[in-house]
């Protein structure tokens, strides 16, 4: 009975994680990275090729991007897994889209998988080792584990994730060390569900370790420090910043900026010291800072270089 309940929980989680990114959202983001995909093997490891717009995008633009190969695999949940219910597709030449909008899968090499297509399976890890860049919409409930795997195998990636993932104890250090950045297009508004309906989200962003040119530009600072507009925290020696554009240009101490700071951060302009709840000298480890005994939302601790 316990095993059956675990299976039901896994199935429910997989269902909640399953939604499809719109092609227009993929096109808007990918336009900035074309040169970085040249002669690369792209792996979409959470993508049903018959439904995935990630696979569709790379197949449609195979020659334009000058790709070497595309590989796609996807997870199939079943109480009793049947070999042959999952497969991988490989494409190493231009593919054409059928008139009804479906992929012409006959143009691709199809190989039956022995396992269920989980990105953590041995088969999928071997494919990951072969790939240069991973690009997909991974299951958000497994985001920490998913990113950890990409880092472990030293892969370049461009993936989607919830905005709140920035504050995860396992994810934020990658930002701090400049090994992870937000992409160009933020706040993707909605996704398509397997049932064909649209699901509003509004807090989903692109995460990548590819080169993002916009972070070479300094944040324009126009305000000056004063004690009234920039109070200090009750329990930490830093001033509070409510909006990135309000960072004072003349303050050299530690500042707590909102997490939206990461969308503007030029590492040559500011140093990131940590995030409130996990910084080493937080007197209340695991807790956010407060002002007038009121806890505020997550703050990234920064200092001007």
QUIHUWO-V689555 format. One record per residue. N is the residue number from 1. PHI is phi in radians with two decimals (* if undefined). PSI is psi in degrees with one decimal (none if undefined). D_CENTER is the distance of its C-alpha to the mean C-alpha in whole Angstrom. Layout:
N:PHI:PSI:D_CENTER / N:PHI:PSI:D_CENTER
This chain:
1:*:-40.1:36 / 2:-1.06:-43.7:33 / 3:-1.10:-39.7:31 / 4:-1.13:-42.1:32 / 5:-1.11:-39.1:30 / 6:-1.09:-39.3:27 / 7:-1.11:-40.3:27 / 8:-1.14:-40.3:27 / 9:-1.10:-44.1:24 / 10:-1.09:-40.8:22 / 11:-1.13:-42.5:23 / 12:-1.13:-41.7:22 / 13:-1.12:-44.4:19 / 14:-1.07:-39.6:18 / 15:-1.13:-41.5:19 / 16:-1.18:-28.8:17 / 17:-1.45:-9.5:14 / 18:-1.63:106.2:15 / 19:-2.68:154.6:15 / 20:-1.89:136.1:15 / 21:-1.35:137.8:13 / 22:-1.27:145.0:16 / 23:-1.04:-38.1:17 / 24:-1.10:-36.6:17 / 25:-1.20:-36.3:14 / 26:-1.18:-44.3:13 / 27:-1.07:-40.8:16 / 28:-1.09:-37.9:15 / 29:-1.44:-45.0:12 / 30:-1.16:-21.3:14 / 31:-1.04:-22.6:17 / 32:-1.51:-6.1:16 / 33:-2.10:6.5:15 / 34:-0.84:-47.9:18 / 35:-1.07:-29.4:20 / 36:-1.35:-11.2:18 / 37:-1.69:-6.0:18 / 38:-1.07:127.9:21 / 39:1.05:32.0:23 / 40:-1.93:153.0:20 / 41:-1.63:119.4:19 / 42:-1.78:132.0:16 / 43:-2.06:119.7:15 / 44:-1.83:96.1:13 / 45:-1.71:11.8:14 / 46:-2.35:40.6:13 / 47:-2.37:116.8:15 / 48:-1.28:114.8:19 / 49:-1.07:-21.2:20 / 50:-1.41:-14.3:23 / 51:-2.15:-27.3:20 / 52:-1.27:125.9:17 / 53:-1.38:-17.2:16 / 54:-1.14:-50.1:14 / 55:-1.13:-38.7:17 / 56:-1.04:-45.6:19 / 57:-1.05:-48.8:18 / 58:-1.22:-32.7:18 / 59:-1.19:-43.1:22 / 60:-1.15:-31.4:23 / 61:-1.94:23.6:22 / 62:-0.96:-50.5:23 / 63:-1.27:-38.6:26 / 64:-1.10:-41.6:25 / 65:-1.37:-13.1:22 / 66:1.05:45.4:24 / 67:-1.27:155.8:22 / 68:-1.56:-42.9:24 / 69:-2.86:152.3:22 / 70:-2.09:137.4:20 / 71:-2.23:138.4:19 / 72:-2.36:140.4:18 / 73:-2.45:159.2:18 / 74:-2.59:156.6:18 / 75:-1.42:135.5:18 / 76:-2.18:119.8:22 / 77:-1.62:137.5:23 / 78:-2.72:142.8:27 / 79:-1.01:-40.7:29 / 80:-2.17:103.8:31 / 81:-1.19:131.9:29 / 82:-1.90:119.7:31 / 83:-1.01:133.6:31 / 84:1.83:-8.7:30 / 85:-1.44:-12.8:28 / 86:-2.14:155.3:25 / 87:-2.71:164.8:25 / 88:-1.96:150.8:23 / 89:-2.08:139.0:23 / 90:-2.18:140.3:24 / 91:-2.35:124.5:25 / 92:-2.24:26.3:26 / 93:-2.73:172.1:28 / 94:-1.06:138.9:28 / 95:-2.07:155.9:27 / 96:-2.05:149.1:29 / 97:-1.60:133.4:28 / 98:-1.16:163.1:30 / 99:-1.10:-29.8:32 / 100:-1.46:7.0:31 / 101:1.57:-6.7:27 / 102:-1.49:153.6:26 / 103:-1.18:142.6:26 / 104:-1.49:85.6:29 / 105:-1.17:-15.7:28 / 106:-1.17:-16.7:31 / 107:-1.43:-1.2:30 / 108:-2.11:156.6:28 / 109:-1.46:118.3:28 / 110:-1.86:127.5:28 / 111:-2.24:124.3:28 / 112:-1.20:135.3:28 / 113:-1.59:149.5:26 / 114:-1.50:-21.4:28 / 115:-1.93:-172.1:25 / 116:-1.59:9.5:23 / 117:1.45:5.5:20 / 118:-1.07:135.0:18 / 119:-1.07:-16.3:15 / 120:-1.59:-4.9:17 / 121:-1.23:157.9:21 / 122:-1.05:-40.6:23 / 123:-1.06:-46.7:23 / 124:-1.23:-32.0:19 / 125:-1.16:-37.4:19 / 126:-1.11:-38.4:22 / 127:-1.19:-37.3:20 / 128:-1.05:-41.1:17 / 129:-1.05:-33.1:19 / 130:-1.31:-26.8:21 / 131:-1.37:157.0:18 / 132:-1.73:-44.5:17 / 133:-2.30:134.2:13 / 134:-1.83:131.3:11 / 135:-2.45:116.3:9 / 136:-2.97:180.0:9 / 137:-1.97:92.4:8 / 138:-1.33:166.3:8 / 139:-1.14:122.1:10 / 140:-1.12:-30.9:9 / 141:-1.18:-16.4:12 / 142:-2.02:21.3:11 / 143:-1.03:-43.4:8 / 144:-1.03:-48.8:10 / 145:-1.17:-36.6:12 / 146:-1.13:-48.7:10 / 147:-1.15:-39.2:8 / 148:-1.02:-38.0:12 / 149:-1.16:-42.7:13 / 150:-1.09:-40.6:11 / 151:-1.17:-42.6:13 / 152:-1.01:-39.3:16 / 153:-1.69:10.8:16 / 154:0.95:51.2:16 / 155:-1.82:145.4:13 / 156:-1.35:149.0:12 / 157:-2.72:156.9:9 / 158:-2.47:106.5:7 / 159:-2.37:167.7:4 / 160:-1.81:148.9:4 / 161:-2.83:160.9:4 / 162:-1.15:142.1:7 / 163:-0.99:-35.4:9 / 164:-1.15:-15.4:11 / 165:-1.08:-22.3:8 / 166:-0.95:-37.4:9 / 167:-1.49:-3.1:13 / 168:-1.11:140.7:12 / 169:-1.04:-30.7:15 / 170:-1.48:-20.6:13 / 171:-1.71:-41.8:10 / 172:-1.01:-40.2:12 / 173:-0.98:-28.0:14 / 174:-1.18:-37.7:12 / 175:-1.15:-47.6:12 / 176:-0.98:-39.0:16 / 177:-1.55:9.3:16 / 178:1.05:34.9:15 / 179:-1.83:-0.5:13 / 180:-2.61:136.2:9 / 181:-2.37:159.3:9 / 182:-1.35:152.5:8 / 183:-1.41:-159.5:9 / 184:-1.48:-45.6:12 / 185:-1.70:123.0:12 / 186:-1.95:161.3:11 / 187:1.02:61.4:12 / 188:-1.11:130.2:12 / 189:-1.43:-40.4:15 / 190:-2.71:159.0:16 / 191:-2.30:160.7:15 / 192:-1.65:134.6:18 / 193:-1.56:163.5:19 / 194:-1.03:-23.9:21 / 195:-1.41:-6.8:24 / 196:1.68:-1.9:24 / 197:-1.53:164.2:23 / 198:-1.73:132.9:20 / 199:-1.92:116.1:18 / 200:-1.24:140.5:18 / 201:-2.21:-72.0:14 / 202:1.48:-11.3:14 / 203:-2.25:31.4:12 / 204:-1.87:130.9:8 / 205:-2.19:166.7:6 / 206:-1.54:137.0:5 / 207:-2.11:136.6:3 / 208:-2.72:158.3:6 / 209:-2.05:14.0:10 / 210:-1.31:166.6:12 / 211:-1.22:128.8:14 / 212:-2.13:107.7:14 / 213:-1.09:-31.5:17 / 214:-1.09:-19.3:17 / 215:-1.44:3.9:17 / 216:-1.44:-14.2:21 / 217:-1.57:132.9:22 / 218:-1.19:150.1:24 / 219:-1.30:129.6:23 / 220:-1.32:122.5:27 / 221:-1.94:126.7:28 / 222:-2.20:-10.2:32 / 223:-1.71:161.9:32 / 224:-2.10:150.5:35 / 225:-1.21:138.3:34 / 226:-2.63:152.0:37 / 227:-1.21:-24.0:37 / 228:-1.29:-44.9:37 / 229:-1.41:-22.2:34 / 230:-2.19:75.9:32 / 231:-1.21:155.6:33 / 232:-1.56:156.2:32 / 233:-1.25:153.2:31 / 234:-1.11:-35.4:33 / 235:-2.15:19.8:32 / 236:-2.79:142.7:30 / 237:-1.48:78.2:32 / 238:-2.77:153.6:29 / 239:-1.62:153.8:30 / 240:-1.65:135.7:27 / 241:-2.07:123.1:25 / 242:-1.52:-31.5:25 / 243:-2.33:140.1:23 / 244:-1.00:-39.8:22 / 245:-1.17:-11.8:25 / 246:-1.74:9.6:27 / 247:-1.07:124.8:26 / 248:-1.26:140.7:30 / 249:-1.41:-10.9:31 / 250:-2.04:15.8:34 / 251:-1.85:125.0:32 / 252:-1.78:-3.7:32 / 253:-1.49:-167.0:31 / 254:-1.42:137.6:28 / 255:-2.24:145.0:26 / 256:-1.81:109.4:24 / 257:-1.85:152.2:21 / 258:-1.13:161.1:19 / 259:-1.14:-17.1:15 / 260:-1.13:-12.2:15 / 261:-0.98:-33.5:17 / 262:-1.15:-19.1:13 / 263:-1.38:-8.6:13 / 264:-2.14:-7.5:17 / 265:-1.16:120.6:17 / 266:-1.80:113.3:19 / 267:-1.02:-21.0:20 / 268:-1.39:-17.3:23 / 269:-1.70:-37.7:24 / 270:-2.33:146.2:23 / 271:-1.75:135.7:22 / 272:-1.67:125.4:20 / 273:-1.63:-29.4:22 / 274:2.80:-169.2:20 / 275:-2.13:144.9:19 / 276:-0.73:-61.1:22 / 277:-1.21:-20.5:22 / 278:-1.92:-1.6:21 / 279:-1.20:143.1:23 / 280:-1.03:-37.3:26 / 281:-1.68:20.0:29 / 282:-1.17:121.5:28 / 283:-1.17:-17.8:31 / 284:-2.18:76.3:29 / 285:-0.89:134.2:26 / 286:1.54:-7.7:23 / 287:-1.88:150.2:25 / 288:-1.37:167.7:24 / 289:-1.38:163.6:26 / 290:-2.31:156.7:29 / 291:-2.28:124.3:31 / 292:0.94:44.1:35 / 293:1.16:13.4:34 / 294:-1.96:117.7:31 / 295:-1.19:134.8:27 / 296:-1.88:170.0:25 / 297:-1.19:165.3:21 / 298:-0.85:138.1:19 / 299:-2.24:137.4:20 / 300:-1.65:127.8:19 / 301:-1.54:122.5:22 / 302:-2.27:163.2:23 / 303:-2.60:141.8:26 / 304:-1.17:141.9:27 / 305:-1.48:none:28
